[in-house]
Amino acid sequence: MRRSLRAIVAAPAVAAVAFGSLLAAPVAHAADNTITVWVDQKRIDNYREALGSSYAGYKIVLVPRDFGKIRDDLATVSADNAPDVISGAHDWTGQLAANGLIAKLNVPAATIKALAPYAVAGFRYGGGIYGIPTQIENVAMITNANLVPTQPKTFAELSTKALALKKAGKVTVPFAVPQGTNGDAYHMYPLFSGLGGYVFGTNPSGSVNVNNVGLYNKTFAANAGLIDQWNKTGLINSKVDYGIAKTAFTTGKAPFWITGPWELDAIKALPFKYRVTTVPPIVNGLKTVPFLGAQGMMVTKYAAEHGVQVGANALVTQLMATPSYQAKLAAADGRTPANLVAAKAVSDPVLKAFGAAGVGGIPMPNVPQMSSVWTSLGGAWVNSTKGAGATPANKAFAQAQAQVKKAIAG
């Protein structure tokens, strides 16, 4: 992908001096001076464009990998073929750190200050920082402005308009939020939060409290009946998977679509006018906020074995945290930079709208216990929105809550 991004404005003198001092060349090279980096195979050209092939005397070798398998493959790869640095999502942090697969980073204070606080928090675990965020993202609601000239102020209004369009034969999917056979708790999260749901609570210190599971808390339970209404009217149907949702909206057969900035190309190519906003409120007093995600770079345990830990740490905590690097990556990759200076310089109106839709969002918990949530929460949505024969929402989400608690206790 290629994105237009205005030139980064000059940072304040203090910041410039700070980053200048951070980029002093590291030492202690490995015999072959090579740092191997696993990156998303779909975006390797974007990383290559931003990073180049060398840094401070080290040769940088980018290896394309299936992004969804990087975390699991790191646990099984042989030391000889292992990476020194990986690109990854912040919610991998807990599992990888707990298994000793990634190294705690020595991060300069200036680096931490230069990055979005919640993005840095996503890579914290057990008192340490295990990754540097480079990009942040979240879903938003895309509205077909031709079909819906006036933006709905409430979800009830949205529902009425969407179902009327379907009844009139103008659309086939009234609300294009992807689920599919296995569910999609991530894309459904704005609706989940808008009904009062949450995954885990927090401790007084702000850390995740895995003993406070909120999949079926009192507030959500009181509002869950709305899901049964959405199922009965056909507003939301779990048979709509990602491909169906995208095709329906981009061909003008759905008035609303939940997606993220990874679809910037498709959004900008739409043959009709559109808006990028938050999902309107469902229940008074509750916000329909998305999950917030941060992608970044982590140093693996193998960097030390390969003799490049000093260089790998510097590459991640110094170069990859700078405004210039993150601006280049954003320009190529279509994500909002985690670096605050680079983020302010983003001029793409669609990308800025996605950022606005993420205000107040919930960072995805990065603890290992989160792995027990996705299937149960996604399954509750599938079971309660599959049309005829659906499980009542109160029962489906109560079961999900029990499943997660049992998994954590085990």
C-alpha positions in Angstrom: 0.0 0.0 0.0 1.1 3.5 -0.6 -0.2 6.4 1.4 0.3 10.2 1.2 1.7 11.8 4.3 2.9 15.3 4.6 6.4 15.9 5.6 7.0 15.6 9.3 7.1 19.0 10.9 10.2 19.8 12.8 10.0 18.5 16.3 10.8 20.8 19.2 14.5 21.3 19.8 14.5 19.2 23.0 13.0 16.2 21.2 15.4 16.6 18.3 18.3 16.6 20.7 16.9 13.6 22.6 16.5 11.5 19.5 19.8 12.6 18.2 21.5 11.3 21.3 19.5 8.0 21.2 20.8 7.2 17.7 24.4 7.0 18.7 25.6 3.8 17.2 25.4 0.6 19.3 28.3 -1.7 19.6 29.1 -5.4 20.3 28.3 -6.8 16.8 27.8 -10.5 16.1 30.3 -12.2 13.9 28.2 -11.7 10.8 26.6 -8.4 11.9 23.2 -9.6 10.9 19.9 -8.9 12.6 17.1 -11.1 11.3 13.6 -9.6 11.4 10.3 -11.5 10.9 7.6 -9.2 9.4 4.1 -9.6 8.0 4.5 -11.1 4.5 1.8 -8.8 3.2 3.6 -5.7 4.3 7.3 -6.6 3.9 7.8 -4.0 1.1 6.4 -1.3 3.5 8.9 -2.3 6.2 11.7 -2.5 3.7 10.9 1.0 2.5 10.9 2.4 6.0 13.8 0.5 7.4 16.3 -0.1 4.7 18.9 -2.8 4.7 21.3 -1.7 7.4 21.5 0.1 10.7 24.6 1.3 12.7 26.9 -1.3 11.1 24.4 -4.2 11.2 22.9 -5.8 8.2 19.1 -6.0 8.4 17.5 -9.1 6.8 13.7 -9.0 6.6 12.0 -12.4 6.4 8.3 -12.5 5.3 6.0 -14.6 7.5 2.3 -15.2 7.9 1.5 -12.5 10.5 -1.0 -14.8 12.2 1.6 -17.5 12.7 4.6 -15.4 13.9 3.7 -15.8 17.6 3.2 -19.6 17.4 6.2 -20.2 15.0 8.5 -18.4 17.4 7.9 -21.1 20.0 8.9 -23.9 17.6 11.6 -22.5 15.4 15.2 -23.8 15.7 17.7 -21.4 17.1 19.6 -21.4 13.8 16.6 -20.2 11.9 15.1 -18.0 14.7 14.6 -14.2 14.3 16.2 -11.6 16.5 13.3 -9.2 16.1 9.6 -9.8 15.2 6.7 -7.6 14.2 3.7 -8.3 16.3 0.5 -7.2 18.1 0.6 -5.8 21.6 -1.7 -8.4 22.9 0.9 -11.1 22.2 3.1 -9.6 24.9 1.9 -11.5 27.9 2.1 -14.9 26.3 5.5 -14.4 24.7 7.0 -12.8 27.8 5.6 -15.5 30.1 7.1 -18.1 27.9 10.5 -16.4 27.8 10.4 -15.9 24.1 10.9 -12.2 24.0 13.4 -10.0 25.9 12.7 -7.2 28.3 13.9 -4.0 26.6 16.1 -1.2 27.9 14.0 1.7 26.8 15.2 5.3 27.1 12.8 7.6 29.0 12.8 10.0 26.0 11.5 7.1 23.8 8.6 6.3 26.2 7.6 10.0 26.4 7.5 10.2 22.6 5.0 7.5 22.2 1.2 7.2 22.8 0.9 6.1 26.4 -1.8 3.4 25.9 0.3 1.9 23.0 3.4 1.7 25.3 1.2 0.2 28.0 0.1 -2.6 25.6 3.7 -3.8 25.6 4.2 -3.7 29.3 4.1 -7.0 31.3 5.2 -7.8 34.8 6.9 -4.5 35.3 8.9 -4.5 32.1 8.5 -3.2 28.5 8.8 -5.9 25.9 8.1 -4.1 22.7 8.0 -0.7 21.0 4.7 0.3 19.4 5.0 1.6 15.8 1.4 1.8 14.7 -2.1 2.0 16.3 -5.4 1.0 14.9 -9.1 0.4 15.6 -12.3 -0.2 13.8 -14.9 2.4 12.9 -18.3 2.5 11.1 -18.3 3.4 7.5 -21.7 4.8 6.3 -22.9 4.9 2.7 -23.9 8.6 2.5 -25.9 8.0 -0.6 -28.2 5.5 1.1 -28.1 7.3 4.4 -28.0 11.1 3.8 -28.3 12.0 7.5 -26.0 10.2 10.0 -28.1 8.3 12.7 -27.6 9.7 16.2 -28.7 6.5 18.0 -28.4 2.9 17.2 -32.2 2.6 17.3 -32.3 5.1 14.5 -29.6 3.3 12.6 -31.6 0.0 12.9 -34.8 1.6 11.6 -33.1 3.1 8.6 -31.1 -0.1 7.8 -34.2 -2.4 8.0 -36.3 0.0 6.0 -33.6 -0.1 3.2 -33.6 -3.9 3.3 -37.5 -4.0 3.2 -37.4 -1.7 0.2 -35.0 -4.0 -1.6 -32.2 -1.5 -1.8 -29.8 -3.5 0.4 -29.2 -7.1 1.2 -27.2 -6.7 4.4 -28.6 -4.1 6.7 -25.6 -4.0 9.0 -22.3 -5.3 7.7 -20.4 -6.4 10.8 -18.3 -9.5 10.1 -18.7 -12.7 12.1 -18.8 -16.0 10.3 -18.6 -19.6 11.6 -16.0 -18.9 14.2 -17.2 -15.5 15.3 -15.4 -12.2 15.4 -15.3 -10.7 18.9 -12.9 -7.9 17.7 -15.2 -6.4 15.1 -18.3 -6.9 17.3 -16.6 -5.1 20.3 -18.3 -1.6 19.7 -21.7 -3.3 20.1 -20.4 -5.3 23.1 -19.1 -2.2 24.9 -22.2 -0.3 23.9 -24.3 -2.8 25.8 -22.1 -2.6 28.9 -19.9 -5.5 28.2 -16.1 -5.7 29.0 -13.6 -8.5 29.0 -11.5 -8.0 32.1 -11.6 -5.3 34.8 -8.5 -3.5 36.1 -6.6 -3.4 39.4 -6.1 -0.1 41.3 -2.7 0.1 39.6 -4.3 0.0 36.2 -3.1 -3.5 35.4 -5.5 -6.2 34.0 -7.5 -8.1 36.6 -8.2 -11.5 35.1 -10.4 -12.4 38.0 -12.9 -9.7 37.1 -14.5 -11.2 33.9 -17.2 -8.9 32.5 -18.6 -10.9 29.5 -21.9 -11.2 31.3 -21.9 -8.5 34.0 -25.0 -7.0 35.4 -25.2 -4.0 33.0 -24.7 -6.2 30.0 -27.2 -8.7 31.2 -29.8 -5.9 31.5 -29.3 -4.9 27.9 -28.7 -8.3 26.3 -32.3 -8.5 25.1 -31.5 -6.0 22.4 -29.3 -8.7 20.7 -32.4 -10.9 20.5 -34.2 -8.1 18.7 -31.3 -7.6 16.3 -31.4 -11.3 15.6 -35.2 -11.5 15.1 -35.3 -8.5 12.7 -32.2 -9.7 10.8 -30.3 -6.5 11.5 -27.3 -8.7 12.5 -26.7 -12.2 11.3 -23.6 -14.3 12.1 -23.7 -15.8 8.6 -22.2 -12.5 7.4 -18.5 -13.1 7.4 -15.7 -10.7 6.5 -15.9 -11.2 2.7 -19.7 -10.9 2.7 -19.6 -7.8 4.7 -17.0 -6.1 2.6 -18.6 -7.1 -0.7 -22.0 -6.0 0.4 -20.9 -2.6 1.5 -18.5 -1.8 -1.4 -21.1 -2.8 -4.0 -23.7 -0.5 -2.3 -25.8 -3.4 -0.9 -25.2 -2.5 2.8 -25.6 0.9 4.4 -23.2 0.4 7.3 -19.9 -1.5 7.6 -17.6 -2.1 10.5 -13.9 -2.3 9.5 -10.5 -0.8 10.1 -7.8 1.2 8.4 -6.4 -1.9 6.7 -9.2 -1.3 4.2 -8.2 2.2 3.3 -7.7 1.3 -0.4 -11.2 -0.2 -0.6 -12.7 2.7 1.2 -11.1 5.4 -1.0 -12.1 3.5 -4.1 -15.8 3.5 -3.1 -18.0 4.8 -6.0 -20.3 6.7 -3.6 -19.9 9.2 -0.8 -19.2 7.8 2.7 -18.5 8.8 6.3 -16.2 7.3 8.9 -17.5 7.6 12.4 -18.1 5.8 15.7 -21.0 3.4 16.1 -23.9 5.6 17.5 -24.8 5.0 21.1 -27.0 2.0 21.8 -27.9 2.6 25.5 -27.9 6.0 27.2 -24.8 6.5 29.2 -22.7 3.8 27.6 -20.1 4.4 24.9 -19.8 2.2 21.8 -16.0 2.1 21.8 -13.8 -0.3 19.9 -10.8 -2.4 20.9 -7.6 -0.5 20.5 -4.7 -2.3 19.0 -1.0 -1.5 18.7 1.5 -3.2 16.5 5.1 -3.0 17.2 8.5 -4.7 17.3 9.9 -7.0 19.9 13.4 -8.5 20.5 13.4 -12.2 20.8 15.5 -14.3 23.2 17.5 -15.5 20.2 19.1 -12.1 19.7 21.3 -12.8 22.7 22.2 -16.3 21.5 23.1 -14.8 18.1 25.2 -12.1 19.7 23.1 -9.2 18.4 21.1 -8.2 21.4 22.7 -4.8 21.7 22.0 -3.9 18.1 18.5 -5.4 18.1 17.6 -3.5 21.3 18.9 -0.3 19.7 17.1 -0.9 16.4 13.8 -1.4 18.2 14.0 1.2 21.0 15.8 3.9 19.1 15.4 3.9 15.3 11.9 2.3 15.2 10.5 4.8 17.8 11.6 7.9 15.9 9.1 10.3 14.1 10.9 9.8 10.8 10.8 6.0 10.8 7.2 5.8 11.9 6.1 8.5 9.4 7.7 6.5 6.6 6.0 3.3 7.8 2.6 5.1 8.1 3.0 6.6 4.6 3.6 3.1 3.2 1.3 1.1 5.4 -1.8 3.3 6.1 -1.8 3.1 9.9 -1.6 5.9 12.5 1.9 6.2 14.0 2.4 5.5 17.7 5.0 8.3 17.8 3.1 11.4 18.8 4.9 13.8 16.6 4.5 11.6 13.5 0.8 11.1 14.4 0.1 14.8 14.5 1.5 15.2 11.0 -0.9 12.6 9.5 -3.0 14.5 6.9 -5.0 11.7 5.4 -8.6 12.6 6.3 -9.8 8.9 6.4 -7.0 7.8 8.6 -7.6 10.8 10.9 -11.3 9.8 11.1 -10.4 6.3 12.2 -8.2 7.9 14.9 -11.1 10.0 16.1 -13.3 6.9 16.2 -10.9 5.2 18.5 -10.9 7.9 21.2 -11.9 6.3 24.6 -11.4 2.8 23.2 -10.2 -0.2 25.2 -6.7 -1.6 24.6 -7.0 -5.3 24.0 -5.7 -7.0 27.2 -2.2 -8.4 26.6 -2.3 -11.1 29.3 -2.0 -14.8 28.4 -5.5 -15.4 29.7 -6.9 -13.4 26.8 -6.4 -16.4 24.6 -9.4 -18.0 26.4 -11.7 -15.1 25.6 -11.8 -14.9 21.8 -13.5 -18.2 21.0 -16.0 -17.9 23.9 -17.0 -14.3 23.2 -17.1 -14.7 19.5 -19.1 -17.9 19.9 -21.7 -16.1 22.1 -22.3 -13.6 19.3 -22.6 -16.4 16.7 -25.0 -18.4 18.8 -27.2 -15.5 19.6 -27.3 -14.0 16.1 -27.6 -16.9 13.7 -31.3 -16.4 12.9 -33.7 -19.2 13.4 -32.7 -21.4 16.3 -30.5 -18.8 17.9 -29.7 -19.1 21.6 -31.1 -16.3 23.7 -28.4 -13.7 24.3 -28.6 -13.9 28.1 -27.9 -17.7 28.0 -25.2 -17.4 25.3 -23.2 -14.8 27.1 -23.7 -16.3 30.5 -22.2 -19.5 29.0 -19.3 -17.6 27.6 -18.6 -16.0 31.0 -18.6 -19.4 32.6 -16.3 -20.9 30.0 -13.7 -18.1 30.4 -13.7 -18.3 34.2 -13.3 -22.0 34.0 -10.4 -21.7 31.6 -8.6 -19.1 33.7 -9.1 -21.2 36.9 -7.6 -24.1 35.1 
